[in-house]
């Protein structure tokens, strides 16, 4: 596998991409702010007389506030927040720190707008207590509105990034579970099968050859299926049948297999390597647990808008006792595969003393 980090380090920011984002943000600010100013101009123009002149003056004042506050927030995003993150060691900022930074940028922008209006547009805008109070009202309203919108957008983006990170972690966990599942099943199954083949080589060479062929098919499918999240039900059933064929070589008549597969479900997609751990548990804890062996069943049927898959046995059941080692891992792995597929509640277990165990998986048909 090639080392992709040697070509383009993932942690190095792209200056061109950052410039594009900043340019887009500036463009959005240029056309969006007059819309904000119209609303504020109508509000303050009505408060201060309701005349055409008062509306015009209120609009010009509002335009100064919305533009300067927006540019202050953009400057914070482009330079202020990255600087704060570097000071924090490069990780995400605490929400309280980020909110305080947005509030400070908005308030600073509001007072800068008030100063510009006082010195260049309306002399005396800050020249009396009433004027200062009026400017304070502007400051509070614009800070809460523009700053709140800016922070809401930033918080939304942060939430989206966190959600994506969680999904990536879940996908990686599912892959890790799948690899761990193969590592759990393959060694002891391989050793048992090799012992069986060694015993058959002299007694029944043809049967030994068939077992080797089945073993090769099993490992070939396990390796290919591990590269995909889903597989056809027909392929999963063929994989399980090959596994049971090898186990039947070991257990002979002690292993009885029963299938109840409804026709027409062969192409239905299911999480890959889903059924084999359940069948392996049934063989290990039902067939090998009794001298008389047991029946292992496979079922698939359509119920309304769902597909129901079942693995059952008529062995001793779990009996309320602690789950034997290996059984718990197999069930846990299957649950994790279903959870990774968005189906955390799809698995049900029915068991009772001396009446066997039935495991049911319910999948949406669409």
N, C-alpha and C positions, 0 to 999 in steps of 0.2 A: 504494500500500500504506500502510495507516495505521500510525502510530507507537504501538505498544502500550506502550512504556516510559513514555509520558506519562500513562497511566491507573494503572498499578501497578508501581512499580519492583521488579524481581525480586530485588534485593539487600536489600530492606528486610524484616527478619524480622517475622512476625506474632505479636504478644504473646499474642493469644488462643490461637493454635495451640500456642505454647510452653507456656502454662498447661495446656492440655488434655494435652499429653505429660507434663508434670510430675505432674499429677493422676493420670494412669494409672499412672505409675511408683510413686507413693506407694501407690496402691491395691494394686498387685502386691506391693509390699514388705510391706504389712500382712498379707496372707494367706499369702505364701510363706515368710516368716521362721520362723513356728512349725514348719513342716515341717523346715527346716534344724535348728532347735533340738531337735526330737525325736531326730534322728540323732545329734547331738553329745551330747545328754543320755544316750542309751543307751550311747554309747562311754565317756564320762567317769564315768557312774554305775557301770558295770562295773569300770572301773579303780580307783575309790575305794570299793569294798566290795560292790557288787552288791545292796544293800538297797533297799527301797522309798524310804527317806529319801534315800539317796545319789542315786538316780535323780531324785527331785524337786528336790533342790538343784542337781544338774548341769543339769537342764532349765531352771531359773530363771536360772542363771548363763549358760547358752548363749543363752537368749532375749535377755538384755541384750547380749551380744556381737553376735549376728547382727543385731539391730535397729539398734544404734548404728553398726556398720560399714556396714550397708546405707544408712543415712541419710547417713553421711559420704560414701559414693560418689555418692549422689544429689545431695548438695550440690556435690560436685566437678563433676559433669556439668552441673548447672544454672548454676553461677556460676564455679567454679574454672577449668574448661577454656575457656569463652568468654573469660574474662579473660586466660588465657595466650595464646589465639589472637590477641586484640587486641594483646597485647604483641609477638607474632611478626609482626604486619603483616596479620593476617586470614586467612592461609593455614592449611592443615592442619598439625598439630603433628607433629614427628618421633616415631616410635614409641618411642624411648628416653625422650623427655620425657613422653609420655603414660603409659607404663608406670610411670615414676618417680612421677608424680602419683597414679596409682591406688595404688601401694604406700604412699606417704606418707599418703594418706587412710585406708587400711585400718589401718596401724599406729597412727595417731592415734586412730581409732575404738576400736581394741582397748585402748589405754591409758586412754582415757576410760571405757570400760566397766569396766575393772579398778578405776578410782578410785571410780566410782559404787557398785560392789559392796562395796568396802572401807569406804566411809563410810556407806552407807545400807542395805545388805542383810546382809553378813557381816563384822562388825568383825574386823580382823586378817587379812583376805583378802590383804593385802600386808604383813603385820606381821612376817614372818620370812623368812630366806633360802629356806626350802622353799616358802613361800607365793609369794614373788617368782618362783621358778623355775616353780611351777605356773601362775602368771599368764602367765609368758613362754611356757609351752607353749600356753596358750589363745591368746595373741597370735599365735604362729607359725601354729597350725593354722587359726584363723579368718581370719587375713590371707591365707594361701595359698588357702584355699577360697573365701571370700566375695569377696576381691579378685580372685582368678583368674577366678571366674565373671563378675564385673563387667567385667573387662578383656576376657575372651573375647567377651562380648556386644558391647562397644563395638568391638572389632576386627572382629567379623563385620559389624556395621553399616557400618563404614568400608569394608570390602572390598566390600560390596554397592553402596555409593555409587560406589566407584571403578569397579566393573564397569559400572554404569549410565553413568557418564561416558565410559568407553571405547566402549560401544555407541553413545552419542550421537555421539562423534567419528567412529566408523566410518560411521555413517549420513550424517553431514555430508560425509565424504570421498567416499562413493559418489555423493552428489548433485553434489559438485564435479567428480568424474571424468566424470559424465554431461554436465554443462554444458561441460566442457573438450572432451569427445568431439564434441559438436555443433559447438562452435566450430572444431574441427579439420577436420571433414568438410564442413560446409556451405559455407564460402567457395569453396574450389577447385571443388567439385562445382557450385555455383551458377554460377560464372564459365564453366566449360566448357559447362554446359547453355545458358546465355544466348547464348554464341557459336554453339552449334548451332542454337538457335531463330532467331538473326539470319540464319544462312545459309539456313534453310528458308523464311523468310518469303516470299521471291520465287520460290524454286524449287518449294516445295510447301506452300502455306498451310495445307492441311488437316492435314498432318503436323506443322507448326509448332504448330497449335492443339492437337492431341493431346498434344504434348510439354509444352505449357504446362499442360494439365490434369493430366498425370502429376506435373509439378513441384509444382503446388499440393497434390495429394494427399499427396505425400511430406512437404512441410513441415507440412501440417496434422497428419499422424500423428506426426511427430517432436515437435511442440509438445505434443500431447495425451499421448503416451506418456511424455514426460519428467516428467509429473506423477505417474506411478505406477511402482511397483517391478516389477510383473508385467504381462504382456499375454498374450492368447491366441496360440497358435502360428499359427493361421490369420491373425490380424492382422499378425503379424511377417512371415509369408510374403508376404502381399499387399503389405506395405511394400517388401520386397526385390524382388518382381516389378516393382513400379512403378519402382524404382531401375534395375533391369536393362533395363526397356523404354526408359528414357531413354538408357542407355549403348548399347543396341543401335542407337538413332538415330545416335549418334556413330560407332560402329565397324562398323555394318552386319553383313555376313556374317563378319567376323573374330570376333565374339562369338557363341558358341554356348552355349545354356543347356540343362542336363539336370536333370530332377527325379526323385527317387525318394522320394515322400512316401507313407508307409503310411496308408491310410484309417483314420479313427477317432481321429486325434490332434489334430483341429482345435481342440478346447477346452482342450487341455493348457496350463497356465500356464507361461511362461518369463520370465526377466528381460527387461525391455523394452529395445529397441534393441540386442539381443545379436548378431544375425546380420549386420546391414548392414556393420559395419566389416570383417568377415571377407570378405564378398562384394566390398567395395570394394578390399581388398588383392588379391584374386584378379584383378579386372579390371585393376587398375593394373600389377601385376607379372607377370601371365601373358598377358593379352590384348594390352595395349599394348606389351609387350616384344618381340613377334614380328610380323613382317609378315603371317604366316599366321593370327595370332590364337590363340585357345585356347578350350577348353570350360570353363565354370564350372558346377559341379554343386551341387545342394541335396538333402540327404537327411534323412529323419526316420523312425525305426522304433522299435519296442518290442523290448527285449531283457530277458527275465525281468522283474525289478522296476525296470527303468530305461528311460528314453527317450533314444535316441542321436540327436543332431543332427550333421550333417556339412556342411562346405563344402569342395569340392575343385576342383582345376583340373589340366589336363594341360600346364601351362606349363613353364618351365625349372627350376622348383624353387629352393629357397634355395641349393643348391650349396655349402653349408658356408661361404659368404661372409657378411660382416656384414649384418645385416638392413637393408634400405634405409630411408631416412628416411620416416616416416609409417607404414610397416608395423609397426615396433616399437611406436609409440604406439597403433595400433589394437589389437594383441594385448594390450598392457598394459591398455588400457581394458576389454577384454572380461574379462581375468583379474580386474580390480578389481570389475567387476560381479558376477562369479561369487563372488568372495570376500565381497562385501557380502551376497550371498544365502546365505552359509554353505557354499559349494561351491568351496573353494580349489583342489582337485585335479581339477576336472571337465574341464579342457581338455587335449587331447593334440595334438601336431603330428607328422605323418609327412611327410618330404620327402626327395627324392634328386635328383641331377643329371639333368636332361632327363626326369624322370618325374613332375613336378608336385608339388603339395603338397596334403595332406589334413589338415583340422583337425576334430577330433572333440570334441564336448561331451556328456558323460554326465550326465544329470539323474535324480534319483529319481522314480519314477513316482507315488509316493504323496505 
